[in-house]
């Protein structure tokens, strides 16, 4: 597994890809769905914004030295197991589909074109948080997942997990974009 710091570069590459692939799209292109029940490009990006935001409070409390983990977070014997499992399974190669937790499902309403710039800006802030977490030597600190509180993992697993999760959904958005072009040509 790569070191946490190596994922900072991956986040820069991801931001460049988001900018290049999606910044010039119209709202119609961003909101087009290949079929009912499938996500649009905008929904993929919206989902990433929601999941990134879910870590904000935890990262801020760690960086301000005001982090108070729950008893379970402190004693869970599964933190390494969950961390490694999540990093492996949430990568860009989609071996299987995962059902998104209800609070992290993207909006069903129209998504505006500014979502691209908002996600890029959010990723810049996320990178700053990652850099500060690494500098503060918090990589071995254990946190609870914002999705399922019984799932715990180290910061050194959270960083690659978040980046790989983004790679997964940016790739998914790219697939939707290709399907949209195909749809227009038929």
TORVORO-71017 format. One record per residue: x, y, z of N, C-alpha, C in turn; residue in one letter; residue number from 1. Coordinates in steps of 0.05 Angstrom, whole numbers. Layout:
<nodes>
+--------+--------+--------+--------+--------+--------+--------+--------+--------+--------+-----+
:    n.X :    n.Y :    n.Z :   ca.X :   ca.Y :   ca.Z :    c.X :    c.Y :    c.Z : residu : num :
+--------+--------+--------+--------+--------+--------+--------+--------+--------+--------+-----+
:      X :      Y :      Z :      X :      Y :      Z :      X :      Y :      Z :      A : NUM :
...
+--------+--------+--------+--------+--------+--------+--------+--------+--------+--------+-----+
</nodes>
This chain:
<nodes>
+--------+--------+--------+--------+--------+--------+--------+--------+--------+--------+-----+
:    n.X :    n.Y :    n.Z :   ca.X :   ca.Y :   ca.Z :    c.X :    c.Y :    c.Z : residu : num :
+--------+--------+--------+--------+--------+--------+--------+--------+--------+--------+-----+
:     17 :    -24 :      0 :      0 :      0 :      0 :     18 :     25 :      0 :      X :   1 :
:     10 :     45 :    -15 :     25 :     70 :    -16 :     23 :     84 :     11 :      X :   2 :
:     42 :    101 :     16 :     41 :    118 :     39 :     20 :    139 :     36 :      X :   3 :
:      9 :    149 :     58 :    -13 :    169 :     58 :     -5 :    193 :     41 :      X :   4 :
:     20 :    203 :     44 :     28 :    226 :     30 :     27 :    223 :     -1 :      X :   5 :
:     31 :    199 :    -10 :     30 :    194 :    -39 :      2 :    199 :    -51 :      X :   6 :
:    -18 :    197 :    -34 :    -45 :    202 :    -44 :    -51 :    231 :    -48 :      X :   7 :
:    -34 :    249 :    -36 :    -38 :    278 :    -41 :    -34 :    284 :    -70 :      X :   8 :
:    -14 :    272 :    -82 :     -8 :    275 :   -111 :    -32 :    264 :   -127 :      X :   9 :
:    -42 :    241 :   -119 :    -65 :    229 :   -132 :    -89 :    248 :   -132 :      X :  10 :
:    -93 :    263 :   -110 :   -115 :    282 :   -107 :   -111 :    305 :   -127 :      X :  11 :
:    -86 :    314 :   -130 :    -81 :    335 :   -150 :    -87 :    325 :   -179 :      X :  12 :
:    -80 :    300 :   -185 :    -85 :    289 :   -211 :   -115 :    286 :   -215 :      X :  13 :
:   -129 :    278 :   -194 :   -158 :    276 :   -195 :   -172 :    303 :   -200 :      X :  14 :
:   -162 :    323 :   -187 :   -173 :    350 :   -191 :   -169 :    359 :   -220 :      X :  15 :
:   -146 :    354 :   -231 :   -141 :    361 :   -259 :   -159 :    346 :   -278 :      X :  16 :
:   -164 :    321 :   -271 :   -182 :    304 :   -288 :   -211 :    315 :   -286 :      X :  17 :
:   -220 :    321 :   -262 :   -247 :    332 :   -258 :   -250 :    358 :   -274 :      X :  18 :
:   -230 :    375 :   -273 :   -230 :    401 :   -287 :   -231 :    395 :   -317 :      X :  19 :
:   -214 :    378 :   -327 :   -212 :    373 :   -356 :   -237 :    359 :   -367 :      X :  20 :
:   -247 :    339 :   -352 :   -269 :    323 :   -363 :   -297 :    335 :   -359 :      X :  21 :
:   -301 :    351 :   -338 :   -328 :    359 :   -332 :   -333 :    389 :   -330 :      X :  22 :
:   -312 :    406 :   -331 :   -317 :    434 :   -327 :   -332 :    448 :   -349 :      X :  23 :
:   -331 :    438 :   -373 :   -345 :    452 :   -395 :   -373 :    440 :   -400 :      X :  24 :
:   -382 :    422 :   -384 :   -408 :    409 :   -389 :   -431 :    427 :   -382 :      X :  25 :
:   -452 :    425 :   -397 :   -477 :    440 :   -392 :   -492 :    425 :   -369 :      X :  26 :
:   -512 :    439 :   -359 :   -529 :    426 :   -338 :   -543 :    402 :   -350 :      X :  27 :
:   -551 :    403 :   -375 :   -564 :    380 :   -387 :   -545 :    356 :   -388 :      X :  28 :
:   -520 :    361 :   -395 :   -501 :    339 :   -396 :   -495 :    329 :   -367 :      X :  29 :
:   -493 :    346 :   -348 :   -487 :    338 :   -321 :   -510 :    322 :   -308 :      X :  30 :
:   -535 :    328 :   -317 :   -558 :    315 :   -305 :   -570 :    292 :   -321 :      X :  31 :
:   -558 :    286 :   -344 :   -568 :    264 :   -360 :   -562 :    237 :   -347 :      X :  32 :
:   -581 :    219 :   -347 :   -577 :    193 :   -335 :   -580 :    172 :   -357 :      X :  33 :
:   -562 :    152 :   -357 :   -563 :    131 :   -377 :   -589 :    114 :   -376 :      X :  34 :
:   -600 :    113 :   -353 :   -626 :     99 :   -349 :   -637 :    106 :   -321 :      X :  35 :
:   -662 :    102 :   -316 :   -673 :    108 :   -290 :   -659 :     91 :   -268 :      X :  36 :
:   -653 :    103 :   -246 :   -640 :     89 :   -224 :   -609 :     90 :   -226 :      X :  37 :
:   -599 :    100 :   -248 :   -570 :    104 :   -250 :   -563 :    133 :   -244 :      X :  38 :
:   -539 :    138 :   -236 :   -531 :    165 :   -229 :   -522 :    180 :   -254 :      X :  39 :
:   -527 :    206 :   -253 :   -516 :    225 :   -273 :   -488 :    232 :   -265 :      X :  40 :
:   -474 :    247 :   -283 :   -447 :    257 :   -276 :   -449 :    275 :   -252 :      X :  41 :
:   -469 :    293 :   -252 :   -473 :    311 :   -230 :   -478 :    297 :   -204 :      X :  42 :
:   -493 :    275 :   -204 :   -498 :    260 :   -180 :   -473 :    246 :   -169 :      X :  43 :
:   -456 :    237 :   -188 :   -430 :    225 :   -179 :   -414 :    246 :   -164 :      X :  44 :
:   -413 :    270 :   -175 :   -397 :    292 :   -162 :   -410 :    301 :   -136 :      X :  45 :
:   -437 :    302 :   -136 :   -452 :    310 :   -112 :   -447 :    290 :    -89 :      X :  46 :
:   -447 :    265 :    -96 :   -441 :    244 :    -76 :   -413 :    247 :    -64 :      X :  47 :
:   -394 :    254 :    -81 :   -367 :    258 :    -71 :   -366 :    282 :    -52 :      X :  48 :
:   -380 :    303 :    -59 :   -381 :    327 :    -41 :   -393 :    319 :    -14 :      X :  49 :
:   -414 :    304 :    -14 :   -427 :    296 :     11 :   -408 :    278 :     28 :      X :  50 :
:   -395 :    259 :     15 :   -377 :    241 :     30 :   -353 :    257 :     41 :      X :  51 :
:   -341 :    274 :     25 :   -319 :    291 :     34 :   -327 :    307 :     59 :      X :  52 :
:   -350 :    320 :     57 :   -360 :    337 :     78 :   -364 :    321 :    104 :      X :  53 :
:   -371 :    296 :    102 :   -376 :    280 :    126 :   -352 :    276 :    144 :      X :  54 :
:   -328 :    281 :    133 :   -303 :    279 :    148 :   -295 :    305 :    161 :      X :  55 :
:   -307 :    327 :    152 :   -298 :    354 :    161 :   -296 :    357 :    191 :      X :  56 :
:   -317 :    350 :    205 :   -317 :    354 :    235 :   -295 :    337 :    248 :      X :  57 :
:   -292 :    313 :    239 :   -272 :    295 :    252 :   -244 :    306 :    247 :      X :  58 :
:   -238 :    314 :    222 :   -212 :    324 :    216 :   -206 :    350 :    230 :      X :  59 :
:   -226 :    368 :    231 :   -223 :    393 :    245 :   -218 :    389 :    275 :      X :  60 :
:   -233 :    370 :    287 :   -229 :    365 :    316 :   -201 :    353 :    321 :      X :  61 :
:   -192 :    336 :    304 :   -165 :    325 :    307 :   -144 :    347 :    305 :      X :  62 :
:   -147 :    363 :    284 :   -127 :    384 :    280 :   -127 :    406 :    301 :      X :  63 :
:   -150 :    410 :    314 :   -151 :    430 :    335 :   -146 :    417 :    363 :      X :  64 :
:   -138 :    392 :    362 :   -132 :    376 :    386 :   -156 :    375 :    405 :      X :  65 :
:   -179 :    373 :    393 :   -204 :    371 :    408 :   -219 :    346 :    401 :      X :  66 :
:   -205 :    326 :    393 :   -217 :    301 :    384 :   -221 :    282 :    408 :      X :  67 :
:   -246 :    273 :    411 :   -253 :    255 :    432 :   -267 :    231 :    421 :      X :  68 :
:   -252 :    210 :    414 :   -264 :    186 :    402 :   -282 :    171 :    422 :      X :  69 :
:   -302 :    158 :    411 :   -320 :    142 :    428 :   -304 :    118 :    440 :      X :  70 :
:   -316 :    106 :    460 :   -304 :     83 :    472 :   -299 :     61 :    451 :      X :  71 :
:   -319 :     56 :    434 :   -315 :     35 :    414 :   -292 :     42 :    395 :      X :  72 :
:   -290 :     67 :    387 :   -268 :     75 :    369 :   -242 :     69 :    382 :      X :  73 :
:   -240 :     74 :    408 :   -214 :     70 :    423 :   -208 :     40 :    426 :      X :  74 :
:   -228 :     23 :    429 :   -222 :     -5 :    435 :   -227 :    -25 :    413 :      X :  75 :
:   -238 :    -16 :    391 :   -245 :    -35 :    369 :   -220 :    -50 :    360 :      X :  76 :
:   -222 :    -77 :    361 :   -200 :    -93 :    351 :   -199 :    -96 :    321 :      X :  77 :
:   -219 :    -84 :    307 :   -222 :    -88 :    278 :   -212 :    -64 :    261 :      X :  78 :
:   -199 :    -44 :    273 :   -192 :    -20 :    259 :   -174 :    -25 :    235 :      X :  79 :
:   -153 :    -41 :    239 :   -135 :    -48 :    217 :   -149 :    -64 :    195 :      X :  80 :
:   -165 :    -83 :    204 :   -180 :    -99 :    185 :   -199 :    -82 :    168 :      X :  81 :
:   -215 :    -65 :    181 :   -234 :    -48 :    166 :   -219 :    -29 :    148 :      X :  82 :
:   -198 :    -17 :    158 :   -183 :      2 :    143 :   -172 :    -10 :    117 :      X :  83 :
:   -158 :    -32 :    119 :   -147 :    -45 :     96 :   -169 :    -55 :     76 :      X :  84 :
:   -190 :    -65 :     88 :   -213 :    -75 :     71 :   -225 :    -52 :     55 :      X :  85 :
:   -229 :    -29 :     68 :   -242 :     -6 :     55 :   -224 :      5 :     34 :      X :  86 :
:   -198 :      7 :     39 :   -179 :     18 :     19 :   -180 :      0 :     -6 :      X :  87 :
:   -179 :    -26 :     -1 :   -179 :    -45 :    -23 :   -206 :    -44 :    -39 :      X :  88 :
:   -228 :    -43 :    -25 :   -254 :    -46 :    -39 :   -265 :    -20 :    -50 :      X :  89 :
:   -256 :      3 :    -41 :   -268 :     28 :    -51 :   -251 :     41 :    -73 :      X :  90 :
:   -234 :     25 :    -86 :   -217 :     36 :   -107 :   -231 :     40 :   -133 :      X :  91 :
:   -216 :     51 :   -152 :   -227 :     57 :   -178 :   -236 :     33 :   -194 :      X :  92 :
:   -223 :     10 :   -189 :   -232 :    -14 :   -203 :   -256 :    -25 :   -188 :      X :  93 :
:   -279 :    -24 :   -202 :   -304 :    -32 :   -189 :   -309 :    -62 :   -192 :      X :  94 :
:   -300 :    -76 :   -172 :   -304 :   -105 :   -172 :   -333 :   -113 :   -167 :      X :  95 :
:   -345 :    -96 :   -151 :   -374 :   -100 :   -145 :   -387 :    -74 :   -138 :      X :  96 :
:   -413 :    -73 :   -139 :   -428 :    -49 :   -132 :   -434 :    -49 :   -102 :      X :  97 :
:   -433 :    -25 :    -91 :   -440 :    -22 :    -63 :   -464 :     -4 :    -61 :      X :  98 :
:   -482 :    -10 :    -44 :   -506 :      7 :    -39 :   -497 :     31 :    -22 :      X :  99 :
:   -503 :     54 :    -32 :   -497 :     79 :    -17 :   -516 :     83 :      6 :      X : 100 :
:   -505 :     90 :     29 :   -521 :     96 :     52 :   -539 :    120 :     46 :      X : 101 :
:   -563 :    118 :     56 :   -584 :    139 :     50 :   -574 :    167 :     53 :      X : 102 :
:   -560 :    175 :     75 :   -552 :    203 :     78 :   -532 :    212 :     57 :      X : 103 :
:   -520 :    193 :     43 :   -499 :    200 :     23 :   -508 :    195 :     -6 :      X : 104 :
:   -534 :    190 :     -9 :   -545 :    188 :    -36 :   -546 :    216 :    -48 :      X : 105 :
:   -539 :    219 :    -73 :   -539 :    246 :    -85 :   -568 :    256 :    -88 :      X : 106 :
:   -570 :    282 :    -91 :   -595 :    295 :    -95 :   -609 :    285 :   -120 :      X : 107 :
:   -635 :    284 :   -120 :   -649 :    275 :   -145 :   -657 :    300 :   -161 :      X : 108 :
:   -653 :    324 :   -150 :   -660 :    348 :   -166 :   -637 :    355 :   -184 :      X : 109 :
:   -642 :    375 :   -201 :   -621 :    385 :   -220 :   -597 :    395 :   -205 :      X : 110 :
:   -574 :    388 :   -216 :   -549 :    397 :   -204 :   -537 :    418 :   -223 :      X : 111 :
:   -529 :    440 :   -212 :   -518 :    462 :   -229 :   -489 :    457 :   -237 :      X : 112 :
:   -481 :    470 :   -258 :   -454 :    466 :   -269 :   -432 :    475 :   -250 :      X : 113 :
:   -438 :    491 :   -230 :   -417 :    500 :   -211 :   -408 :    478 :   -193 :      X : 114 :
:   -421 :    455 :   -194 :   -413 :    433 :   -176 :   -384 :    425 :   -182 :      X : 115 :
:   -375 :    428 :   -207 :   -348 :    420 :   -214 :   -328 :    437 :   -199 :      X : 116 :
:   -331 :    464 :   -200 :   -313 :    481 :   -186 :   -315 :    478 :   -156 :      X : 117 :
:   -339 :    473 :   -146 :   -342 :    469 :   -117 :   -328 :    444 :   -107 :      X : 118 :
:   -329 :    422 :   -123 :   -315 :    398 :   -116 :   -285 :    402 :   -117 :      X : 119 :
:   -275 :    415 :   -137 :   -247 :    421 :   -139 :   -237 :    437 :   -115 :      X : 120 :
:   -252 :    457 :   -107 :   -245 :    473 :    -84 :   -246 :    457 :    -58 :      X : 121 :
:   -266 :    440 :    -56 :   -269 :    423 :    -32 :   -245 :    404 :    -31 :      X : 122 :
:   -236 :    393 :    -54 :   -213 :    375 :    -55 :   -187 :    390 :    -47 :      X : 123 :
:   -185 :    415 :    -54 :   -161 :    430 :    -46 :   -161 :    433 :    -15 :      X : 124 :
:   -184 :    438 :     -3 :   -186 :    440 :     26 :   -181 :    413 :     39 :      X : 125 :
:   -191 :    392 :     26 :   -186 :    365 :     36 :   -156 :    358 :     36 :      X : 126 :
:   -143 :    366 :     14 :   -114 :    361 :     12 :    -99 :    376 :     35 :      X : 127 :
:   -107 :    400 :     40 :    -95 :    415 :     62 :    -99 :    401 :     89 :      X : 128 :
:   -124 :    390 :     93 :   -129 :    375 :    117 :   -111 :    350 :    118 :      X : 129 :
:   -108 :    336 :     96 :    -91 :    312 :     95 :    -62 :    320 :    102 :      X : 130 :
:    -52 :    341 :     90 :    -25 :    350 :     95 :    -21 :    356 :    125 :      X : 131 :
:    -40 :    370 :    136 :    -39 :    377 :    165 :    -41 :    352 :    183 :      X : 132 :
:    -57 :    333 :    175 :    -60 :    309 :    191 :    -33 :    293 :    190 :      X : 133 :
:    -21 :    292 :    167 :      5 :    278 :    164 :     26 :    292 :    180 :      X : 134 :
:     27 :    319 :    178 :     47 :    335 :    193 :     44 :    332 :    223 :      X : 135 :
:     19 :    330 :    232 :     14 :    328 :    261 :     17 :    300 :    271 :      X : 136 :
:     26 :    282 :    254 :     31 :    254 :    261 :      6 :    240 :    272 :      X : 137 :
:    -17 :    247 :    259 :    -42 :    235 :    268 :    -50 :    210 :    252 :      X : 138 :
:    -31 :    201 :    235 :    -38 :    179 :    217 :    -47 :    153 :    231 :      X : 139 :
:    -38 :    149 :    255 :    -45 :    124 :    270 :    -69 :    128 :    288 :      X : 140 :
:    -80 :    152 :    288 :   -104 :    158 :    304 :   -127 :    143 :    291 :      X : 141 :
:   -144 :    132 :    308 :   -167 :    116 :    298 :   -192 :    134 :    299 :      X : 142 :
:   -208 :    132 :    277 :   -233 :    147 :    275 :   -255 :    127 :    268 :      X : 143 :
:   -280 :    136 :    273 :   -303 :    120 :    265 :   -312 :    130 :    237 :      X : 144 :
:   -322 :    112 :    222 :   -332 :    119 :    195 :   -357 :    137 :    198 :      X : 145 :
:   -359 :    158 :    182 :   -383 :    174 :    183 :   -407 :    159 :    172 :      X : 146 :
:   -403 :    136 :    159 :   -424 :    121 :    147 :   -436 :    100 :    166 :      X : 147 :
:   -418 :     87 :    180 :   -426 :     66 :    199 :   -408 :     69 :    223 :      X : 148 :
:   -418 :     77 :    246 :   -402 :     84 :    269 :   -387 :     59 :    281 :      X : 149 :
:   -396 :     35 :    275 :   -382 :     12 :    285 :   -357 :      6 :    269 :      X : 150 :
:   -355 :     18 :    245 :   -331 :     14 :    228 :   -311 :     35 :    236 :      X : 151 :
:   -287 :     25 :    244 :   -266 :     43 :    253 :   -241 :     37 :    236 :      X : 152 :
:   -225 :     58 :    232 :   -200 :     55 :    217 :   -182 :     78 :    224 :      X : 153 :
:   -156 :     74 :    217 :   -136 :     95 :    222 :   -137 :    117 :    201 :      X : 154 :
:   -128 :    140 :    208 :   -126 :    162 :    189 :   -109 :    153 :    165 :      X : 155 :
:    -88 :    137 :    170 :    -72 :    128 :    147 :    -87 :    110 :    128 :      X : 156 :
:   -110 :    100 :    136 :   -128 :     85 :    118 :   -149 :    104 :    107 :      X : 157 :
:   -158 :    123 :    122 :   -179 :    142 :    113 :   -169 :    158 :     89 :      X : 158 :
:   -145 :    167 :     89 :   -135 :    184 :     67 :   -136 :    169 :     41 :      X : 159 :
:   -124 :    145 :     38 :   -126 :    131 :     13 :   -154 :    122 :      6 :      X : 160 :
:   -169 :    116 :     27 :   -197 :    108 :     22 :   -213 :    130 :      9 :      X : 161 :
:   -210 :    155 :     19 :   -225 :    178 :      8 :   -216 :    183 :    -20 :      X : 162 :
:   -190 :    183 :    -25 :   -180 :    188 :    -52 :   -188 :    166 :    -71 :      X : 163 :
:   -186 :    141 :    -63 :   -194 :    119 :    -81 :   -224 :    119 :    -86 :      X : 164 :
:   -239 :    127 :    -66 :   -268 :    129 :    -70 :   -274 :    150 :    -91 :      X : 165 :
:   -260 :    172 :    -89 :   -263 :    193 :   -110 :   -256 :    183 :   -137 :      X : 166 :
:   -233 :    169 :   -139 :   -225 :    158 :   -165 :   -247 :    140 :   -176 :      X : 167 :
:   -259 :    125 :   -159 :   -280 :    106 :   -167 :   -304 :    122 :   -180 :      X : 168 :
:   -313 :    143 :   -166 :   -336 :    157 :   -176 :   -330 :    177 :   -199 :      X : 169 :
:   -305 :    186 :   -200 :   -298 :    202 :   -224 :   -296 :    184 :   -248 :      X : 170 :
:   -287 :    160 :   -245 :   -287 :    141 :   -267 :   -316 :    134 :   -275 :      X : 171 :
:   -333 :    131 :   -256 :   -362 :    126 :   -261 :   -374 :    149 :   -277 :      X : 172 :
:   -367 :    174 :   -268 :   -377 :    198 :   -282 :   -367 :    198 :   -311 :      X : 173 :
:   -342 :    190 :   -315 :   -330 :    189 :   -342 :   -345 :    168 :   -359 :      X : 174 :
:   -353 :    146 :   -347 :   -369 :    126 :   -362 :   -396 :    138 :   -371 :      X : 175 :
:   -408 :    153 :   -353 :   -434 :    165 :   -359 :   -430 :    186 :   -382 :      X : 176 :
:   -408 :    200 :   -381 :   -403 :    220 :   -402 :   -400 :    206 :   -429 :      X : 177 :
:   -386 :    183 :   -430 :   -382 :    168 :   -454 :   -409 :    157 :   -464 :      X : 178 :
:   -426 :    148 :   -446 :   -453 :    138 :   -453 :   -470 :    161 :   -465 :      X : 179 :
:   -467 :    185 :   -454 :   -482 :    208 :   -464 :   -473 :    214 :   -493 :      X : 180 :
:   -448 :    214 :   -498 :   -438 :    219 :   -525 :   -449 :    197 :   -544 :      X : 181 :
:   -449 :    172 :   -535 :   -460 :    150 :   -551 :   -490 :    155 :   -556 :      X : 182 :
:   -504 :    163 :   -536 :   -533 :    169 :   -538 :   -538 :    190 :   -559 :      X : 183 :
:   -522 :    211 :   -559 :   -525 :    233 :   -579 :   -519 :    224 :   -607 :      X : 184 :
:   -502 :    204 :   -610 :   -494 :    195 :   -637 :   -514 :    174 :   -648 :      X : 185 :
:   -532 :    165 :   -632 :   -552 :    145 :   -641 :   -578 :    158 :   -649 :      X : 186 :
+--------+--------+--------+--------+--------+--------+--------+--------+--------+--------+-----+
</nodes>
